[in-house]
Amino acid sequence: TRGADPIQSLIAYDKLNVKLCGTYCGLSDSYDGASHQAITDLAFVRAIPNMTVITVADAVETKKAVFAIAEHQGPVYLRLSRAAAPVFYPEDMKFEIGRGITVREGGDVTIITTGTVLHKALAAAELLEAKGIQARVVDMHTIKPIDEELIIECASETGAIVTVEEHSVCGGLGSAVAEVLAEHMPVPMTRIGATDFAESGDYEQLLVKYGYGPESIAEKCEKVMKRKQVQKK
């Protein structure tokens, strides 16, 4: 945030063709603690006019995003993780700014995620499937402009939404999705994300402690589905 003023007043205000890459995002710089864990960056850059905001899930998507933003005219913020992440996408995956990707189909609940926690969401969907629950999983790599059409489609077809992000629940993916739902398709929703500063420690252990583990995500999905059932009654 020390670079906040020039980003807003010089780059975005003049619509300069500048690409910014943020690293150490989420809890990925785990051992350096809260001072080095960026959990409010999406909220800041998403609020800036003219700024496109992207956060990627793996190495393949990162490469695709870099080429896409190079061709895009205007300021872009690309959010990266410091920690290693499993590669999910094939080399020929299609990446389009502003268009989310449905990576798993399901009709009972939708998990909308962004960044490297995608693989946690997919693991949660596997746990839910073992209980007979079909969870749709969406990689919402572009936070701004967000894919409103896809969000509305998911809300209409599954009736319940859970967002997962390594970022504060205020101002990031969850807020962006909630804004779309409030205006177009209100359904039961739960946001999974940071509610306070974290601490120093092993990255995977921090993810589990702060609610990003597959078991925790699956539990939140089951709870939001119960709210959907109550709403139907």
C-alpha positions in Angstrom: 0.0 0.0 0.0 3.0 2.4 0.1 2.6 2.6 -3.7 -1.1 3.3 -3.5 -1.1 7.0 -4.4 0.9 6.8 -7.7 -1.2 3.7 -8.7 -4.4 5.7 -8.3 -3.4 9.2 -9.2 -0.8 8.6 -11.9 -1.5 5.2 -13.5 -5.3 4.7 -13.2 -6.3 8.3 -13.5 -4.5 8.7 -16.8 -5.4 5.1 -18.0 -1.7 4.4 -18.5 -0.9 1.0 -20.1 0.9 -0.2 -17.0 0.9 -3.8 -15.7 1.4 -4.3 -11.9 2.2 -7.7 -10.4 1.6 -8.1 -6.7 3.5 -11.0 -5.0 3.4 -12.4 -1.4 -0.4 -12.3 -1.7 -2.7 -14.0 0.7 -0.9 -16.1 3.4 1.8 -17.3 0.9 4.7 -15.5 2.6 3.7 -17.6 5.6 6.8 -17.5 7.8 7.2 -13.7 7.7 3.9 -13.2 9.4 1.0 -10.7 9.0 3.3 -7.8 8.0 4.2 -9.7 4.8 0.8 -11.3 4.0 -1.2 -9.2 1.6 -4.9 -9.7 2.5 -6.3 -6.2 1.5 -4.8 -5.6 -1.9 -7.8 -6.7 -4.0 -10.1 -4.4 -2.0 -7.9 -1.5 -2.8 -7.2 -2.1 -6.5 -10.8 -3.2 -7.2 -12.0 0.2 -6.1 -9.8 2.1 -8.4 -11.5 3.3 -11.7 -10.0 1.9 -14.9 -8.1 -0.9 -13.2 -8.5 -4.5 -14.3 -7.8 -7.0 -11.5 -6.7 -10.6 -12.1 -5.6 -13.4 -9.7 -4.4 -16.7 -11.0 -4.6 -20.3 -9.8 -1.5 -22.1 -11.2 1.6 -21.7 -13.4 -0.3 -22.4 -16.6 -3.0 -19.8 -15.9 -0.3 -17.4 -14.9 1.4 -17.7 -18.2 -1.8 -17.3 -20.1 -2.7 -14.2 -18.0 0.6 -12.6 -18.6 0.1 -12.8 -22.4 -3.5 -11.6 -22.0 -2.7 -8.5 -20.0 0.2 -7.7 -22.4 -2.3 -7.5 -25.2 -4.9 -5.6 -23.0 -4.8 -1.8 -23.3 -4.9 -0.1 -19.9 -3.8 -0.6 -16.3 -3.9 -4.1 -14.8 -3.1 -5.6 -11.4 -2.0 -9.3 -11.5 -2.1 -11.0 -8.2 0.5 -13.8 -7.6 1.3 -16.2 -4.8 4.7 -16.8 -3.4 4.0 -20.4 -2.4 4.1 -23.3 -4.8 0.8 -24.5 -6.1 -0.3 -27.7 -7.9 -0.8 -27.3 -11.7 -4.4 -27.9 -12.6 -4.8 -26.5 -16.1 -3.6 -28.1 -19.3 -1.2 -26.1 -21.5 -4.0 -25.4 -24.1 -6.5 -23.9 -21.6 -8.3 -20.8 -22.8 -8.0 -17.6 -20.7 -10.1 -14.6 -21.4 -10.1 -11.5 -19.2 -13.5 -11.0 -17.6 -14.7 -14.5 -18.2 -14.7 -17.0 -15.3 -14.1 -20.7 -15.9 -16.4 -23.5 -14.7 -13.9 -26.2 -13.8 -16.4 -28.7 -12.3 -20.1 -29.0 -12.9 -22.7 -29.5 -10.1 -26.3 -28.5 -9.4 -26.5 -28.3 -5.6 -24.1 -25.5 -4.6 -21.5 -23.3 -6.3 -18.0 -22.7 -5.0 -16.6 -19.6 -6.6 -12.9 -19.3 -5.9 -9.9 -17.2 -7.1 -6.2 -17.8 -6.9 -4.3 -20.9 -5.8 -7.0 -22.0 -3.4 -8.8 -23.4 -6.4 -7.3 -26.9 -5.6 -8.7 -26.7 -2.1 -12.2 -25.9 -3.5 -11.9 -28.9 -5.9 -10.9 -31.2 -3.0 -13.9 -29.9 -1.0 -16.1 -30.8 -4.0 -14.8 -34.3 -3.9 -15.6 -34.6 -0.2 -19.1 -33.3 -0.9 -19.6 -35.8 -3.7 -18.9 -38.6 -1.3 -22.0 -37.4 0.6 -24.1 -37.2 -2.6 -23.7 -33.4 -3.0 -22.8 -32.1 -6.4 -20.8 -28.9 -6.1 -20.0 -26.7 -9.0 -16.6 -25.1 -8.9 -15.8 -21.8 -10.7 -12.4 -20.2 -11.1 -13.2 -16.5 -11.1 -9.7 -15.4 -12.1 -10.8 -11.9 -13.1 -12.1 -9.9 -10.1 -12.7 -6.8 -12.1 -14.5 -6.8 -14.5 -16.2 -9.7 -12.9 -18.2 -12.2 -14.9 -21.7 -11.2 -13.8 -23.4 -13.5 -16.3 -21.7 -16.6 -14.9 -22.4 -15.6 -11.3 -26.1 -15.1 -12.1 -26.2 -18.4 -14.0 -24.7 -20.3 -11.0 -27.1 -18.6 -8.6 -30.0 -19.5 -10.7 -29.0 -23.1 -11.3 -27.6 -24.1 -7.9 -29.4 -21.7 -5.5 -26.4 -21.3 -3.1 -23.0 -19.7 -3.4 -19.8 -20.1 -1.4 -16.8 -17.8 -2.2 -13.2 -18.7 -1.3 -10.3 -16.3 -1.4 -7.0 -15.8 0.3 -8.0 -12.2 1.0 -10.1 -10.3 3.5 -13.8 -11.0 3.2 -14.2 -7.3 2.9 -13.8 -5.8 -0.6 -12.4 -8.8 -2.6 -14.0 -11.7 -4.5 -16.8 -12.3 -1.9 -17.8 -8.7 -1.9 -17.8 -8.5 -5.7 -20.0 -11.6 -6.0 -22.3 -10.4 -3.2 -22.8 -7.1 -5.1 -23.9 -9.0 -8.2 -26.2 -11.3 -6.3 -27.8 -8.4 -4.4 -28.6 -6.6 -7.6 -29.6 -9.5 -9.8 -30.2 -12.9 -8.1 -30.2 -12.9 -4.3 -29.5 -16.4 -3.0 -28.0 -17.8 0.2 -24.2 -17.0 0.2 -21.2 -17.5 2.5 -17.8 -15.9 2.1 -14.6 -17.7 3.1 -11.7 -15.4 3.6 -9.6 -13.5 6.2 -11.4 -11.8 9.0 -8.3 -10.8 10.9 -4.5 -10.7 10.5 -2.9 -14.1 10.5 0.5 -15.2 12.0 3.8 -16.8 11.1 3.8 -20.5 10.4 3.7 -23.3 7.8 1.7 -22.3 4.8 -0.5 -25.4 4.7 -1.1 -25.3 8.4 -2.2 -21.6 8.2 -4.6 -22.4 5.4 -6.2 -25.1 7.5 -6.3 -22.9 10.7 -7.9 -20.0 8.9 -10.7 -22.0 7.1 -9.2 -22.7 3.7 -9.0 -26.5 4.2 -11.2 -28.7 2.0 -13.1 -30.0 5.1 -13.9 -26.4 6.2 -15.0 -25.4 2.7 -17.2 -28.5 2.4 -18.8 -27.7 5.8 -19.6 -24.2 4.8 -21.2 -25.5 1.6 -23.5 -27.8 3.6 -24.5 -25.0 5.9 -25.4 -22.6 3.0 -27.4 -25.4 1.4 -29.5 -25.7 4.6 -30.3 -22.0 4.2 -31.4 -22.6 0.7 -33.8 -25.3 1.9 -35.2 -23.0 4.5 -35.7 -20.3 2.0 -37.6 -22.7 -0.3 -40.0 -23.5 2.5 
